[in-house]
Amino acid sequence: MSPFSNIMVFTILWWMVLFCVLPFGVRTAEEAGESGGPGGATSAPVRPRVLMKFLVTTAIAALLFGVYYFIAINDLLDFRALTQG
């Protein structure tokens, strides 16, 4: 496992987790009982909390990467044999 492969696996995991985490806690102005700003989309979130979602995404992706790395280092699953049919 090269460092480049590890970076790519972590990056793919990070983006996959981000798209799973983004919808959590999203409330529109109507759901929050507030009035939306003029010219704004009615579906725009009131407080998207993107920084918190990035931190949660990084923590979950790091945990998943740790599992992947443990499996790969200890040869618990041979990924190359799976790809060769």
Secondary structure as UniProt FT lines:
FT   HELIX           3..21
FT   TURN            22..25
FT   HELIX           29..32
FT   TURN            38..39
FT   TURN            42..43
FT   HELIX           50..73
FT   TURN            74..75
FT   HELIX           79..83
//
